[in-house]
Amino acid sequence: MGRHDDQGRFMMNRLRTRGLTVCVLVVVGLFCLGPVLWQAVTSVKPDQDLVRLPPLFPERVTSVHYDRVLLKSSLPRSLANSMIVATSATVTAIVVGAFCAFALARLPITGKSVILGVALVTSMFPPIAVISPLYLLMRELGLRDTLVAVGLTHAVYSLPLAVWLLTSFFQQLPKELYQAARIDGCTPLQALLTVIFPLARPGLAVAALLVFIFSWNEFMFALTLTASDATRTAPVAVALFPGLYEIPWGDLAAASLVVTLPVAGLALGFQRHIIAGLTAGSVKG
C-alpha cells in the first residue's frame, strides 16, 4: 500500500513539475513573440486604426504599408546591401577563423590560452568605444560610405567569436584524422580541406550563422560608416523611416517584419545544424 502511495505521489509531483514547466515556457514564448505579433497586426491595419484600441485585431486588413515599404522606399536596396555585407563578413570571418582556430587547436603554439583570452577581450569592447578611431581609419583609407568598410568591420569584429567557437570544436576531433591524412600524402592544406573541414561542418554552420546574424542586425557601425541610401543597411534604413511630423507606425511595423524574416528563416532552417554543432562541440568525441 505504501509503495503505491509513493508511486502516486511521484507521478503527481512529476505531472505538477511538467505542468509548471509548460506554463513557464508558454509565458516566456508569449513574452518573446508579443512584439512580433504586435508588429504583424500593426502592419496590416489601416492608418485610421493604428491608434485605436479596441479592436486589437483589425476588422479590415490592408497591404498599403507593405506597398510603401517595398515599392516606394529605399528598403529593398538596403536589404540587398545587408545581404552583401552579411555574406561577405560571414565568408571572411569563417575562412580566416577556421584556419586560425585549427592552428590554435592542434599546432604547438605557445600561449594559446592567452591568445584566445585576448581575442575574447577584444570582442567584448562595445562598438561605441571604437567607433571614432574606426571612422577616422576608414576615412583615411577612402572607404567611408562604402559597403567594403561595413563588411570588413563586421568581419573583424566577429572574428574572435568565430575563432573561439571553432577552436573548441576542432579540439574535439581526433588528432589521428589529421595525422592519417598527412601519412596518406596530403599536404596540410589538403588535409584541412578534404578531411578536417568536412567533419567540422556542423561547427562551421553554427559559427557562420552567428556571424551572419550579428552582421545583419548590427546598427552602430553601419550607421556611422555609411551616409547615403546607396550604402545603408536594412537596420539603418528602418531607423531612418520616421517622417518629419509624424511616425508612420504601420510602415515601421511592415519594414521591421520584412527585415526580420530572412534571419528568422535562416535560424529555423538551420536549427538542426545548430543543435548538432553545439552538441558536437561540447562533447568529447
C-alpha positions as MATLAB code, in Angstrom:
seq = 'MGRHDDQGRFMMNRLRTRGLTVCVLVVVGLFCLGPVLWQAVTSVKPDQDLVRLPPLFPERVTSVHYDRVLLKSSLPRSLANSMIVATSATVTAIVVGAFCAFALARLPITGKSVILGVALVTSMFPPIAVISPLYLLMRELGLRDTLVAVGLTHAVYSLPLAVWLLTSFFQQLPKELYQAARIDGCTPLQALLTVIFPLARPGLAVAALLVFIFSWNEFMFALTLTASDATRTAPVAVALFPGLYEIPWGDLAAASLVVTLPVAGLALGFQRHIIAGLTAGSVKG';
ca = [
       0.000    0.000    0.000;
       2.774    2.395    0.921;
       4.592    1.602   -2.309;
       1.531    2.534   -4.371;
       1.166    5.767   -2.389;
       4.802    6.650   -3.091;
       4.336    5.966   -6.789;
       1.175    8.076   -6.824;
       2.922   10.992   -5.126;
       5.843   10.635   -7.527;
       3.527   10.768  -10.534;
       1.648   13.739   -9.106;
       4.895   15.624   -8.483;
       6.086   14.750  -11.971;
       2.846   15.971  -13.554;
       2.917   19.126  -11.427;
       6.522   19.835  -12.445;
       5.752   19.200  -16.100;
       2.693   21.452  -15.949;
       4.697   24.228  -14.299;
       7.397   23.871  -16.954;
       4.832   24.132  -19.737;
       3.291   27.235  -18.142;
       6.694   28.908  -17.823;
       7.548   28.094  -21.444;
       4.206   29.486  -22.623;
       4.721   32.721  -20.661;
       8.281   33.124  -21.964;
       7.148   32.345  -25.509;
       4.356   34.921  -25.361;
       6.765   37.470  -23.900;
       9.244   36.899  -26.739;
       6.664   36.686  -29.521;
       4.472   39.511  -28.228;
       6.337   42.327  -30.034;
       6.418   40.291  -33.246;
       2.681   39.631  -33.083;
       2.030   43.312  -32.386;
       4.132   44.286  -35.411;
       2.316   41.758  -37.596;
      -1.087   43.124  -36.562;
       0.016   46.748  -36.913;
       1.488   46.144  -40.366;
      -1.916   45.195  -41.800;
      -4.006   47.841  -40.025;
      -5.361   50.814  -41.990;
      -3.869   54.165  -40.973;
      -7.038   55.282  -39.183;
      -6.991   52.168  -36.964;
      -3.356   52.357  -35.862;
      -4.070   54.336  -32.675;
      -7.462   52.793  -31.912;
      -7.846   50.231  -29.157;
     -10.131   48.302  -29.242;
     -10.227   46.496  -31.521;
      -6.918   44.701  -31.052;
      -7.228   42.934  -34.394;
      -8.280   44.969  -37.442;
     -11.718   44.478  -38.933;
     -10.222   45.130  -42.359;
      -6.652   44.289  -43.366;
      -4.608   46.268  -45.848;
      -1.301   45.857  -47.664;
      -0.700   49.580  -48.112;
       2.163   49.610  -45.613;
       3.984   46.816  -47.424;
       3.410   48.620  -50.721;
       5.053   51.744  -49.339;
       7.938   49.828  -47.802;
       8.718   47.553  -50.748;
       7.757   49.750  -53.702;
       8.129   53.373  -52.608;
      11.142   53.371  -50.294;
      14.832   52.506  -50.353;
      14.353   49.434  -48.146;
      14.799   46.869  -50.987;
      18.170   48.428  -51.796;
      19.066   48.370  -48.096;
      18.080   44.698  -47.867;
      20.401   43.928  -50.765;
      23.170   45.892  -49.029;
      22.615   43.932  -45.810;
      22.778   40.648  -47.717;
      26.041   41.666  -49.413;
      27.602   42.895  -46.174;
      26.471   39.940  -44.054;
      27.519   37.355  -46.647;
      30.956   38.888  -47.217;
      31.546   39.303  -43.473;
      30.495   35.708  -42.821;
      32.695   34.240  -45.543;
      35.700   36.309  -44.453;
      35.306   35.571  -40.747;
      34.734   31.838  -41.239;
      37.569   31.312  -43.733;
      40.113   33.225  -41.651;
      38.701   31.969  -38.361;
      38.754   28.303  -39.406;
      42.473   28.328  -40.185;
      43.280   30.315  -37.040;
      41.139   28.014  -34.911;
      42.752   24.845  -36.246;
      46.205   26.298  -35.616;
      45.265   27.110  -32.024;
      43.652   23.710  -31.515;
      46.317   21.438  -32.986;
      49.648   23.200  -33.625;
      52.261   23.506  -30.846;
      51.823   27.231  -30.253;
      52.991   28.815  -27.005;
      50.399   30.823  -25.096;
      47.241   29.503  -26.761;
      45.092   30.398  -23.770;
      46.482   33.926  -23.743;
      45.755   34.372  -27.448;
      42.174   33.148  -27.042;
      41.709   35.329  -23.969;
      42.966   38.432  -25.754;
      40.688   37.674  -28.711;
      37.660   37.361  -26.450;
      38.507   40.519  -24.515;
      38.875   42.390  -27.796;
      35.430   41.298  -28.934;
      33.903   42.494  -25.657;
      34.634   46.154  -26.376;
      31.335   47.900  -27.150;
      31.124   49.386  -30.651;
      30.806   52.909  -29.249;
      34.286   52.570  -27.712;
      35.995   52.015  -31.078;
      33.709   53.873  -33.453;
      35.670   57.153  -33.518;
      39.107   55.719  -34.420;
      37.435   53.301  -36.821;
      35.667   56.164  -38.575;
      38.936   58.093  -38.920;
      40.710   54.991  -40.239;
      38.075   54.317  -42.888;
      38.099   57.954  -43.932;
      41.878   57.917  -44.367;
      41.642   54.701  -46.396;
      38.985   56.215  -48.635;
      36.407   53.621  -47.601;
      33.912   55.973  -45.962;
      30.348   55.380  -47.189;
      31.162   52.042  -48.840;
      29.926   48.518  -48.254;
      33.550   47.388  -48.019;
      34.005   49.411  -44.830;
      30.927   47.925  -43.183;
      31.625   44.345  -44.284;
      35.282   44.495  -43.243;
      34.368   45.952  -39.856;
      31.759   43.270  -39.229;
      34.196   40.519  -40.229;
      36.948   41.789  -37.937;
      34.591   42.387  -35.031;
      33.049   38.907  -35.269;
      36.319   37.068  -35.977;
      37.165   36.431  -32.272;
      33.799   34.740  -31.735;
      34.331   32.513  -34.775;
      37.864   31.594  -33.653;
      36.723   30.787  -30.122;
      33.817   28.597  -31.261;
      35.794   26.732  -33.910;
      38.812   26.197  -31.649;
      36.591   24.451  -29.124;
      35.091   22.347  -31.909;
      38.406   21.355  -33.526;
      39.736   20.253  -30.133;
      37.034   17.561  -30.023;
      38.124   15.986  -33.330;
      40.584   13.083  -33.004;
      44.174   14.059  -33.767;
      44.622   10.807  -35.672;
      42.423   12.042  -38.531;
      44.833   14.825  -39.468;
      47.866   12.596  -38.923;
      46.406    9.832  -41.108;
      45.714   12.299  -43.902;
      49.305   13.544  -43.745;
      50.636    9.974  -43.831;
      48.500    9.280  -46.917;
      50.354   12.069  -48.719;
      48.072   15.054  -48.210;
      49.595   18.463  -47.751;
      48.458   20.361  -44.641;
      46.039   22.396  -46.762;
      44.654   19.286  -48.476;
      44.195   17.561  -45.119;
      42.209   20.507  -43.831;
      40.048   20.911  -46.922;
      39.311   17.224  -47.563;
      39.230   15.724  -44.050;
      39.016   18.204  -41.181;
      36.684   20.890  -42.533;
      34.060   18.426  -43.868;
      33.913   16.777  -40.440;
      33.654   20.204  -38.831;
      30.676   21.198  -40.986;
      28.218   21.463  -38.040;
      30.572   23.737  -36.125;
      31.253   25.842  -39.202;
      27.498   26.167  -39.778;
      26.904   27.387  -36.219;
      29.726   29.926  -36.384;
      28.629   31.136  -39.822;
      25.028   31.585  -38.707;
      26.026   33.554  -35.601;
      28.316   35.817  -37.627;
      25.623   36.344  -40.260;
      23.001   37.256  -37.651;
      25.389   39.684  -35.961;
      26.239   41.370  -39.249;
      22.605   41.519  -40.386;
      21.405   43.113  -37.139;
      24.392   45.389  -36.448;
      23.465   49.066  -36.304;
      26.194   51.298  -34.840;
      28.974   50.599  -37.345;
      26.582   50.644  -40.301;
      25.086   53.970  -39.220;
      28.460   55.650  -38.701;
      30.287   54.335  -41.755;
      27.521   54.997  -44.299;
      25.922   58.266  -45.352;
      23.719   57.588  -48.389;
      20.787   55.390  -49.372;
      23.070   53.533  -51.777;
      25.137   52.054  -48.919;
      22.800   51.952  -45.916;
      21.929   48.551  -44.487;
      18.428   47.451  -43.515;
      18.571   48.274  -39.758;
      19.752   51.800  -40.543;
      17.074   52.247  -43.188;
      14.364   51.186  -40.726;
      15.707   53.561  -38.074;
      15.500   56.461  -40.550;
      11.910   55.672  -41.525;
      10.140   58.156  -39.172;
       8.743   61.164  -41.010;
       9.201   64.837  -40.261;
       5.908   65.493  -38.483;
       4.614   62.034  -37.590;
       5.796   58.482  -37.035;
       4.494   56.019  -39.665;
       3.801   53.146  -37.290;
       2.319   50.913  -39.966;
       5.273   51.371  -42.296;
       7.715   50.784  -39.437;
       5.952   47.569  -38.444;
       5.957   46.290  -42.020;
       9.621   47.207  -42.506;
      10.598   45.544  -39.223;
       8.906   42.302  -40.225;
      10.481   42.331  -43.678;
      13.945   42.840  -42.163;
      13.397   40.135  -39.530;
      12.135   37.390  -41.862;
      15.480   36.456  -43.532;
      17.253   35.931  -40.212;
      14.304   34.077  -38.699;
      14.132   31.848  -41.768;
      17.833   31.028  -41.533;
      17.603   30.230  -37.831;
      14.622   27.920  -38.351;
      16.049   26.323  -41.481;
      19.422   25.554  -39.896;
      18.042   24.651  -36.467;
      19.112   21.018  -36.815;
      22.650   22.023  -37.806;
      22.839   24.469  -34.898;
      21.869   21.810  -32.360;
      24.240   19.271  -33.920;
      27.091   21.777  -33.968;
      26.646   22.913  -30.383;
      26.287   19.327  -29.161;
      29.297   18.040  -31.091;
      31.397   20.981  -29.950;
      30.667   20.351  -26.284;
      31.131   16.580  -26.088;
      34.451   14.808  -26.330;
      34.231   12.604  -29.401;
];
